[in-house]
Amino acid sequence: MAAGRKTGGRRKGTQNKATAEVKELAGQYGPEAIETLVDLMRNGQNDQTRRM
């Protein structure tokens, strides 16, 4: 590193490819996935299912 300054790579806050893909999937499935998890938590048949 050059005297405490960043000299290469992505700028701070710039998303990498994986982060962008995860955000896109979360946007597509987020609400449905959360509803499913809440349903499993509330209506699961055993402790292991409810703790997912």
PQR file of N, CA, C, O and H, with PARSE charges and radii, in Angstrom:
ATOM      1  N   MET A   1       0.845  -1.170   0.000 -0.4000 1.5000
ATOM      2  CA  MET A   1       0.000   0.000   0.000 -0.0000 2.0000
ATOM      3  C   MET A   1       0.892   1.234   0.000  0.5500 1.7000
ATOM      4  O   MET A   1       1.949   1.239   0.631 -0.5500 1.4000
ATOM      5  N   ALA A   2       0.478   2.259  -0.691 -0.4000 1.5000
ATOM      6  CA  ALA A   2       1.278   3.471  -0.843 -0.0000 2.0000
ATOM      7  C   ALA A   2       0.935   4.478   0.243  0.5500 1.7000
ATOM      8  O   ALA A   2      -0.066   5.187   0.139 -0.5500 1.4000
ATOM      9  H   ALA A   2      -0.381   2.255  -1.204  0.4000 1.0000
ATOM     10  N   ALA A   3       1.735   4.544   1.256 -0.4000 1.5000
ATOM     11  CA  ALA A   3       1.618   5.546   2.327 -0.0000 2.0000
ATOM     12  C   ALA A   3       0.183   5.715   2.839  0.5500 1.7000
ATOM     13  O   ALA A   3      -0.290   6.840   2.999 -0.5500 1.4000
ATOM     14  H   ALA A   3       2.548   3.967   1.341  0.4000 1.0000
ATOM     15  N   GLY A   4      -0.509   4.596   3.095 -0.4000 1.5000
ATOM     16  CA  GLY A   4      -1.851   4.672   3.663 -0.0000 2.0000
ATOM     17  C   GLY A   4      -2.957   4.962   2.675  0.5500 1.7000
ATOM     18  O   GLY A   4      -4.107   5.139   3.077 -0.5500 1.4000
ATOM     19  H   GLY A   4      -0.125   3.682   2.965  0.4000 1.0000
ATOM     20  N   ARG A   5      -2.643   5.016   1.402 -0.4000 1.5000
ATOM     21  CA  ARG A   5      -3.662   5.275   0.376 -0.0000 2.0000
ATOM     22  C   ARG A   5      -3.922   4.024  -0.434  0.5500 1.7000
ATOM     23  O   ARG A   5      -3.006   3.240  -0.685 -0.5500 1.4000
ATOM     24  H   ARG A   5      -1.708   4.873   1.076  0.4000 1.0000
ATOM     25  N   LYS A   6      -5.141   3.835  -0.837 -0.4000 1.5000
ATOM     26  CA  LYS A   6      -5.481   2.726  -1.714 -0.0000 2.0000
ATOM     27  C   LYS A   6      -5.123   3.126  -3.139  0.5500 1.7000
ATOM     28  O   LYS A   6      -5.500   4.201  -3.606 -0.5500 1.4000
ATOM     29  H   LYS A   6      -5.884   4.471  -0.633  0.4000 1.0000
ATOM     30  N   THR A   7      -4.391   2.249  -3.825 -0.4000 1.5000
ATOM     31  CA  THR A   7      -3.919   2.615  -5.164 -0.0000 2.0000
ATOM     32  C   THR A   7      -4.493   1.745  -6.272  0.5500 1.7000
ATOM     33  O   THR A   7      -4.233   2.011  -7.446 -0.5500 1.4000
ATOM     34  H   THR A   7      -4.085   1.376  -3.445  0.4000 1.0000
ATOM     35  N   GLY A   8      -5.261   0.717  -5.941 -0.4000 1.5000
ATOM     36  CA  GLY A   8      -5.799  -0.152  -6.986 -0.0000 2.0000
ATOM     37  C   GLY A   8      -7.047  -0.857  -6.521  0.5500 1.7000
ATOM     38  O   GLY A   8      -7.456  -0.715  -5.369 -0.5500 1.4000
ATOM     39  H   GLY A   8      -5.472   0.501  -4.988  0.4000 1.0000
ATOM     40  N   GLY A   9      -7.653  -1.616  -7.409 -0.4000 1.5000
ATOM     41  CA  GLY A   9      -8.848  -2.385  -7.065 -0.0000 2.0000
ATOM     42  C   GLY A   9     -10.117  -1.564  -7.213  0.5500 1.7000
ATOM     43  O   GLY A   9     -10.103  -0.449  -7.735 -0.5500 1.4000
ATOM     44  H   GLY A   9      -7.321  -1.732  -8.345  0.4000 1.0000
ATOM     45  N   ARG A  10     -11.233  -2.153  -6.734 -0.4000 1.5000
ATOM     46  CA  ARG A  10     -12.526  -1.456  -6.821 -0.0000 2.0000
ATOM     47  C   ARG A  10     -12.572  -0.295  -5.843  0.5500 1.7000
ATOM     48  O   ARG A  10     -11.939  -0.318  -4.787 -0.5500 1.4000
ATOM     49  H   ARG A  10     -11.245  -3.058  -6.310  0.4000 1.0000
ATOM     50  N   ARG A  11     -13.324   0.699  -6.213 -0.4000 1.5000
ATOM     51  CA  ARG A  11     -13.553   1.817  -5.303 -0.0000 2.0000
ATOM     52  C   ARG A  11     -14.452   1.367  -4.165  0.5500 1.7000
ATOM     53  O   ARG A  11     -15.249   0.442  -4.325 -0.5500 1.4000
ATOM     54  H   ARG A  11     -13.838   0.718  -7.070  0.4000 1.0000
ATOM     55  N   LYS A  12     -14.327   2.013  -3.026 -0.4000 1.5000
ATOM     56  CA  LYS A  12     -15.132   1.680  -1.869 -0.0000 2.0000
ATOM     57  C   LYS A  12     -16.615   1.793  -2.226  0.5500 1.7000
ATOM     58  O   LYS A  12     -17.059   2.788  -2.799 -0.5500 1.4000
ATOM     59  H   LYS A  12     -13.680   2.765  -2.896  0.4000 1.0000
ATOM     60  N   GLY A  13     -17.370   0.742  -1.870 -0.4000 1.5000
ATOM     61  CA  GLY A  13     -18.804   0.736  -2.124 -0.0000 2.0000
ATOM     62  C   GLY A  13     -19.210   0.106  -3.442  0.5500 1.7000
ATOM     63  O   GLY A  13     -20.397  -0.139  -3.661 -0.5500 1.4000
ATOM     64  H   GLY A  13     -17.009  -0.066  -1.404  0.4000 1.0000
ATOM     65  N   THR A  14     -18.257  -0.164  -4.327 -0.4000 1.5000
ATOM     66  CA  THR A  14     -18.574  -0.798  -5.599 -0.0000 2.0000
ATOM     67  C   THR A  14     -18.846  -2.276  -5.373  0.5500 1.7000
ATOM     68  O   THR A  14     -18.048  -2.971  -4.744 -0.5500 1.4000
ATOM     69  H   THR A  14     -17.294   0.035  -4.149  0.4000 1.0000
ATOM     70  N   GLN A  15     -19.970  -2.755  -5.885 -0.4000 1.5000
ATOM     71  CA  GLN A  15     -20.345  -4.152  -5.677 -0.0000 2.0000
ATOM     72  C   GLN A  15     -19.515  -5.070  -6.563  0.5500 1.7000
ATOM     73  O   GLN A  15     -19.155  -4.713  -7.686 -0.5500 1.4000
ATOM     74  H   GLN A  15     -20.619  -2.191  -6.396  0.4000 1.0000
ATOM     75  N   ASN A  16     -19.213  -6.265  -6.039 -0.4000 1.5000
ATOM     76  CA  ASN A  16     -18.599  -7.269  -6.882 -0.0000 2.0000
ATOM     77  C   ASN A  16     -19.713  -8.047  -7.580  0.5500 1.7000
ATOM     78  O   ASN A  16     -20.890  -7.835  -7.288 -0.5500 1.4000
ATOM     79  H   ASN A  16     -19.505  -6.555  -5.127  0.4000 1.0000
ATOM     80  N   LYS A  17     -19.357  -8.937  -8.489 -0.4000 1.5000
ATOM     81  CA  LYS A  17     -20.347  -9.660  -9.286 -0.0000 2.0000
ATOM     82  C   LYS A  17     -21.258 -10.512  -8.401  0.5500 1.7000
ATOM     83  O   LYS A  17     -22.469 -10.548  -8.616 -0.5500 1.4000
ATOM     84  H   LYS A  17     -18.401  -9.109  -8.727  0.4000 1.0000
ATOM     85  N   ALA A  18     -20.689 -11.194  -7.413 -0.4000 1.5000
ATOM     86  CA  ALA A  18     -21.491 -12.066  -6.546 -0.0000 2.0000
ATOM     87  C   ALA A  18     -22.524 -11.264  -5.764  0.5500 1.7000
ATOM     88  O   ALA A  18     -23.672 -11.691  -5.644 -0.5500 1.4000
ATOM     89  H   ALA A  18     -19.704 -11.165  -7.238  0.4000 1.0000
ATOM     90  N   THR A  19     -22.136 -10.116  -5.235 -0.4000 1.5000
ATOM     91  CA  THR A  19     -23.059  -9.280  -4.469 -0.0000 2.0000
ATOM     92  C   THR A  19     -24.226  -8.829  -5.345  0.5500 1.7000
ATOM     93  O   THR A  19     -25.376  -8.849  -4.906 -0.5500 1.4000
ATOM     94  H   THR A  19     -21.203  -9.770  -5.333  0.4000 1.0000
ATOM     95  N   ALA A  20     -23.937  -8.429  -6.564 -0.4000 1.5000
ATOM     96  CA  ALA A  20     -24.988  -7.987  -7.481 -0.0000 2.0000
ATOM     97  C   ALA A  20     -25.957  -9.130  -7.782  0.5500 1.7000
ATOM     98  O   ALA A  20     -27.167  -8.913  -7.838 -0.5500 1.4000
ATOM     99  H   ALA A  20     -23.003  -8.413  -6.920  0.4000 1.0000
ATOM    100  N   GLU A  21     -25.433 -10.355  -7.979 -0.4000 1.5000
ATOM    101  CA  GLU A  21     -26.288 -11.500  -8.271 -0.0000 2.0000
ATOM    102  C   GLU A  21     -27.178 -11.847  -7.075  0.5500 1.7000
ATOM    103  O   GLU A  21     -28.354 -12.167  -7.248 -0.5500 1.4000
ATOM    104  H   GLU A  21     -24.450 -10.531  -7.934  0.4000 1.0000
ATOM    105  N   VAL A  22     -26.621 -11.784  -5.874 -0.4000 1.5000
ATOM    106  CA  VAL A  22     -27.394 -12.083  -4.671 -0.0000 2.0000
ATOM    107  C   VAL A  22     -28.507 -11.053  -4.489  0.5500 1.7000
ATOM    108  O   VAL A  22     -29.636 -11.411  -4.153 -0.5500 1.4000
ATOM    109  H   VAL A  22     -25.666 -11.524  -5.734  0.4000 1.0000
ATOM    110  N   LYS A  23     -28.197  -9.796  -4.707 -0.4000 1.5000
ATOM    111  CA  LYS A  23     -29.221  -8.749  -4.569 -0.0000 2.0000
ATOM    112  C   LYS A  23     -30.334  -8.934  -5.588  0.5500 1.7000
ATOM    113  O   LYS A  23     -31.502  -8.703  -5.275 -0.5500 1.4000
ATOM    114  H   LYS A  23     -27.280  -9.505  -4.980  0.4000 1.0000
ATOM    115  N   GLU A  24     -29.991  -9.347  -6.801 -0.4000 1.5000
ATOM    116  CA  GLU A  24     -31.008  -9.568  -7.822 -0.0000 2.0000
ATOM    117  C   GLU A  24     -31.921 -10.734  -7.422  0.5500 1.7000
ATOM    118  O   GLU A  24     -33.142 -10.635  -7.543 -0.5500 1.4000
ATOM    119  H   GLU A  24     -29.042  -9.535  -7.055  0.4000 1.0000
ATOM    120  N   LEU A  25     -31.336 -11.828  -6.949 -0.4000 1.5000
ATOM    121  CA  LEU A  25     -32.139 -12.973  -6.511 -0.0000 2.0000
ATOM    122  C   LEU A  25     -32.999 -12.612  -5.311  0.5500 1.7000
ATOM    123  O   LEU A  25     -34.156 -13.024  -5.233 -0.5500 1.4000
ATOM    124  H   LEU A  25     -30.344 -11.908  -6.850  0.4000 1.0000
ATOM    125  N   ALA A  26     -32.456 -11.858  -4.387 -0.4000 1.5000
ATOM    126  CA  ALA A  26     -33.226 -11.450  -3.208 -0.0000 2.0000
ATOM    127  C   ALA A  26     -34.423 -10.609  -3.628  0.5500 1.7000
ATOM    128  O   ALA A  26     -35.500 -10.724  -3.044 -0.5500 1.4000
ATOM    129  H   ALA A  26     -31.516 -11.523  -4.450  0.4000 1.0000
ATOM    130  N   GLY A  27     -34.239  -9.771  -4.631 -0.4000 1.5000
ATOM    131  CA  GLY A  27     -35.343  -8.957  -5.125 -0.0000 2.0000
ATOM    132  C   GLY A  27     -36.444  -9.796  -5.745  0.5500 1.7000
ATOM    133  O   GLY A  27     -37.622  -9.449  -5.663 -0.5500 1.4000
ATOM    134  H   GLY A  27     -33.364  -9.677  -5.105  0.4000 1.0000
ATOM    135  N   GLN A  28     -36.053 -10.915  -6.373 -0.4000 1.5000
ATOM    136  CA  GLN A  28     -37.032 -11.786  -7.017 -0.0000 2.0000
ATOM    137  C   GLN A  28     -37.760 -12.673  -6.022  0.5500 1.7000
ATOM    138  O   GLN A  28     -38.970 -12.868  -6.128 -0.5500 1.4000
ATOM    139  H   GLN A  28     -35.096 -11.197  -6.440  0.4000 1.0000
ATOM    140  N   TYR A  29     -37.021 -13.215  -5.048 -0.4000 1.5000
ATOM    141  CA  TYR A  29     -37.582 -14.219  -4.157 -0.0000 2.0000
ATOM    142  C   TYR A  29     -37.750 -13.763  -2.719  0.5500 1.7000
ATOM    143  O   TYR A  29     -38.310 -14.498  -1.906 -0.5500 1.4000
ATOM    144  H   TYR A  29     -36.037 -13.057  -4.962  0.4000 1.0000
ATOM    145  N   GLY A  30     -37.289 -12.593  -2.391 -0.4000 1.5000
ATOM    146  CA  GLY A  30     -37.284 -12.115  -1.015 -0.0000 2.0000
ATOM    147  C   GLY A  30     -38.609 -12.239  -0.281  0.5500 1.7000
ATOM    148  O   GLY A  30     -38.677 -12.946   0.725 -0.5500 1.4000
ATOM    149  H   GLY A  30     -36.833 -11.995  -3.051  0.4000 1.0000
ATOM    150  N   PRO A  31     -39.660 -11.583  -0.742 -0.5600 1.5000
ATOM    151  CA  PRO A  31     -40.930 -11.635  -0.005  0.2800 2.0000
ATOM    152  C   PRO A  31     -41.482 -13.051   0.127  0.5500 1.7000
ATOM    153  O   PRO A  31     -41.964 -13.429   1.195 -0.5500 1.4000
ATOM    154  N   GLU A  32     -41.417 -13.831  -0.938 -0.4000 1.5000
ATOM    155  CA  GLU A  32     -41.932 -15.205  -0.898 -0.0000 2.0000
ATOM    156  C   GLU A  32     -41.099 -16.060   0.052  0.5500 1.7000
ATOM    157  O   GLU A  32     -41.646 -16.861   0.811 -0.5500 1.4000
ATOM    158  H   GLU A  32     -41.026 -13.524  -1.805  0.4000 1.0000
ATOM    159  N   ALA A  33     -39.779 -15.893   0.013 -0.4000 1.5000
ATOM    160  CA  ALA A  33     -38.906 -16.675   0.891 -0.0000 2.0000
ATOM    161  C   ALA A  33     -39.164 -16.341   2.354  0.5500 1.7000
ATOM    162  O   ALA A  33     -39.190 -17.238   3.196 -0.5500 1.4000
ATOM    163  H   ALA A  33     -39.335 -15.242  -0.604  0.4000 1.0000
ATOM    164  N   ILE A  34     -39.353 -15.077   2.663 -0.4000 1.5000
ATOM    165  CA  ILE A  34     -39.618 -14.671   4.047 -0.0000 2.0000
ATOM    166  C   ILE A  34     -40.949 -15.246   4.522  0.5500 1.7000
ATOM    167  O   ILE A  34     -41.046 -15.735   5.647 -0.5500 1.4000
ATOM    168  H   ILE A  34     -39.332 -14.348   1.979  0.4000 1.0000
ATOM    169  N   GLU A  35     -41.971 -15.192   3.675 -0.4000 1.5000
ATOM    170  CA  GLU A  35     -43.270 -15.763   4.038 -0.0000 2.0000
ATOM    171  C   GLU A  35     -43.150 -17.260   4.300  0.5500 1.7000
ATOM    172  O   GLU A  35     -43.758 -17.776   5.238 -0.5500 1.4000
ATOM    173  H   GLU A  35     -41.892 -14.794   2.761  0.4000 1.0000
ATOM    174  N   THR A  36     -42.374 -17.958   3.481 -0.4000 1.5000
ATOM    175  CA  THR A  36     -42.181 -19.397   3.660 -0.0000 2.0000
ATOM    176  C   THR A  36     -41.472 -19.690   4.967  0.5500 1.7000
ATOM    177  O   THR A  36     -41.873 -20.596   5.698 -0.5500 1.4000
ATOM    178  H   THR A  36     -41.880 -17.538   2.719  0.4000 1.0000
ATOM    179  N   LEU A  37     -40.423 -18.938   5.276 -0.4000 1.5000
ATOM    180  CA  LEU A  37     -39.696 -19.145   6.529 -0.0000 2.0000
ATOM    181  C   LEU A  37     -40.586 -18.878   7.745  0.5500 1.7000
ATOM    182  O   LEU A  37     -40.533 -19.618   8.728 -0.5500 1.4000
ATOM    183  H   LEU A  37     -40.097 -18.202   4.683  0.4000 1.0000
ATOM    184  N   VAL A  38     -41.395 -17.833   7.681 -0.4000 1.5000
ATOM    185  CA  VAL A  38     -42.305 -17.529   8.790 -0.0000 2.0000
ATOM    186  C   VAL A  38     -43.321 -18.653   8.956  0.5500 1.7000
ATOM    187  O   VAL A  38     -43.633 -19.051  10.078 -0.5500 1.4000
ATOM    188  H   VAL A  38     -41.438 -17.232   6.882  0.4000 1.0000
ATOM    189  N   ASP A  39     -43.833 -19.160   7.848 -0.4000 1.5000
ATOM    190  CA  ASP A  39     -44.794 -20.261   7.914 -0.0000 2.0000
ATOM    191  C   ASP A  39     -44.159 -21.504   8.538  0.5500 1.7000
ATOM    192  O   ASP A  39     -44.779 -22.163   9.372 -0.5500 1.4000
ATOM    193  H   ASP A  39     -43.579 -18.837   6.937  0.4000 1.0000
ATOM    194  N   LEU A  40     -42.924 -21.828   8.140 -0.4000 1.5000
ATOM    195  CA  LEU A  40     -42.230 -22.973   8.732 -0.0000 2.0000
ATOM    196  C   LEU A  40     -42.002 -22.769  10.226  0.5500 1.7000
ATOM    197  O   LEU A  40     -42.162 -23.695  11.022 -0.5500 1.4000
ATOM    198  H   LEU A  40     -42.419 -21.293   7.463  0.4000 1.0000
ATOM    199  N   MET A  41     -41.627 -21.550  10.595 -0.4000 1.5000
ATOM    200  CA  MET A  41     -41.370 -21.258  11.997 -0.0000 2.0000
ATOM    201  C   MET A  41     -42.642 -21.433  12.832  0.5500 1.7000
ATOM    202  O   MET A  41     -42.607 -21.995  13.926 -0.5500 1.4000
ATOM    203  H   MET A  41     -41.497 -20.798   9.949  0.4000 1.0000
ATOM    204  N   ARG A  42     -43.746 -20.950  12.306 -0.4000 1.5000
ATOM    205  CA  ARG A  42     -44.998 -20.992  13.062 -0.0000 2.0000
ATOM    206  C   ARG A  42     -45.687 -22.350  13.009  0.5500 1.7000
ATOM    207  O   ARG A  42     -46.315 -22.764  13.983 -0.5500 1.4000
ATOM    208  H   ARG A  42     -43.775 -20.493  11.417  0.4000 1.0000
ATOM    209  N   ASN A  43     -45.575 -23.038  11.891 -0.4000 1.5000
ATOM    210  CA  ASN A  43     -46.371 -24.245  11.683 -0.0000 2.0000
ATOM    211  C   ASN A  43     -45.534 -25.504  11.505  0.5500 1.7000
ATOM    212  O   ASN A  43     -46.062 -26.544  11.114 -0.5500 1.4000
ATOM    213  H   ASN A  43     -45.065 -22.701  11.100  0.4000 1.0000
ATOM    214  N   GLY A  44     -44.241 -25.426  11.785 -0.4000 1.5000
ATOM    215  CA  GLY A  44     -43.382 -26.600  11.622 -0.0000 2.0000
ATOM    216  C   GLY A  44     -43.809 -27.731  12.551  0.5500 1.7000
ATOM    217  O   GLY A  44     -44.318 -27.502  13.649 -0.5500 1.4000
ATOM    218  H   GLY A  44     -43.812 -24.581  12.103  0.4000 1.0000
ATOM    219  N   GLN A  45     -43.590 -28.939  12.089 -0.4000 1.5000
ATOM    220  CA  GLN A  45     -44.038 -30.110  12.838 -0.0000 2.0000
ATOM    221  C   GLN A  45     -43.073 -30.523  13.948  0.5500 1.7000
ATOM    222  O   GLN A  45     -43.458 -31.262  14.854 -0.5500 1.4000
ATOM    223  H   GLN A  45     -43.176 -29.125  11.197  0.4000 1.0000
ATOM    224  N   ASN A  46     -41.821 -30.056  13.889 -0.4000 1.5000
ATOM    225  CA  ASN A  46     -40.871 -30.413  14.938 -0.0000 2.0000
ATOM    226  C   ASN A  46     -39.934 -29.238  15.227  0.5500 1.7000
ATOM    227  O   ASN A  46     -39.907 -28.259  14.481 -0.5500 1.4000
ATOM    228  H   ASN A  46     -41.509 -29.455  13.153  0.4000 1.0000
ATOM    229  N   ASP A  47     -39.184 -29.342  16.293 -0.4000 1.5000
ATOM    230  CA  ASP A  47     -38.287 -28.255  16.702 -0.0000 2.0000
ATOM    231  C   ASP A  47     -37.237 -27.925  15.659  0.5500 1.7000
ATOM    232  O   ASP A  47     -36.905 -26.758  15.455 -0.5500 1.4000
ATOM    233  H   ASP A  47     -39.207 -30.137  16.899  0.4000 1.0000
ATOM    234  N   GLN A  48     -36.712 -28.948  14.998 -0.4000 1.5000
ATOM    235  CA  GLN A  48     -35.669 -28.711  13.999 -0.0000 2.0000
ATOM    236  C   GLN A  48     -36.188 -27.861  12.853  0.5500 1.7000
ATOM    237  O   GLN A  48     -35.483 -26.964  12.390 -0.5500 1.4000
ATOM    238  H   GLN A  48     -36.982 -29.897  15.164  0.4000 1.0000
ATOM    239  N   THR A  49     -37.398 -28.118  12.386 -0.4000 1.5000
ATOM    240  CA  THR A  49     -37.986 -27.332  11.310 -0.0000 2.0000
ATOM    241  C   THR A  49     -38.231 -25.901  11.766  0.5500 1.7000
ATOM    242  O   THR A  49     -37.982 -24.960  11.012 -0.5500 1.4000
ATOM    243  H   THR A  49     -37.970 -28.847  12.762  0.4000 1.0000
ATOM    244  N   ARG A  50     -38.710 -25.728  12.973 -0.4000 1.5000
ATOM    245  CA  ARG A  50     -39.010 -24.382  13.461 -0.0000 2.0000
ATOM    246  C   ARG A  50     -37.751 -23.550  13.687  0.5500 1.7000
ATOM    247  O   ARG A  50     -37.831 -22.321  13.704 -0.5500 1.4000
ATOM    248  H   ARG A  50     -38.913 -26.492  13.585  0.4000 1.0000
ATOM    249  N   ARG A  51     -36.602 -24.179  13.860 -0.4000 1.5000
ATOM    250  CA  ARG A  51     -35.354 -23.442  14.124 -0.0000 2.0000
ATOM    251  C   ARG A  51     -34.580 -23.111  12.858  0.5500 1.7000
ATOM    252  O   ARG A  51     -33.510 -22.511  12.959 -0.5500 1.4000
ATOM    253  H   ARG A  51     -36.537 -25.177  13.846  0.4000 1.0000
ATOM    254  N   MET A  52     -35.050 -23.461  11.699 -0.4000 1.5000
ATOM    255  CA  MET A  52     -34.345 -23.194  10.448 -0.0000 2.0000
ATOM    256  C   MET A  52     -34.077 -21.737  10.265  0.5500 1.7000
ATOM    257  O   MET A  52     -33.489 -21.338   9.260 -0.5500 1.4000
ATOM    258  H   MET A  52     -35.919 -23.948  11.617  0.4000 1.0000
TER
END
